Amino acid sequence: MSVDDALLTLERDNVEHRALLSLGGDWLQLQRVAPSQWKSAHQG
């Protein structure tokens, strides 16, 4: 299993958004900075 398969979630009172690291989503911006390191920013 690769780091690229990580599940990302945005949670407050419940899970509001979810995405796989390899696919991203419309609610976040992802940038790979090293083979096993990512930088993310919430969109909107």
Beta strands, then each sheet from edge to edge (+ up, - down):
strand 1: 7-11
strand 2: 15-20
strand 3: 28-34
strand 4: 37-42
sheet 1: 1+ 2-
sheet 2: 3+ 4-
end
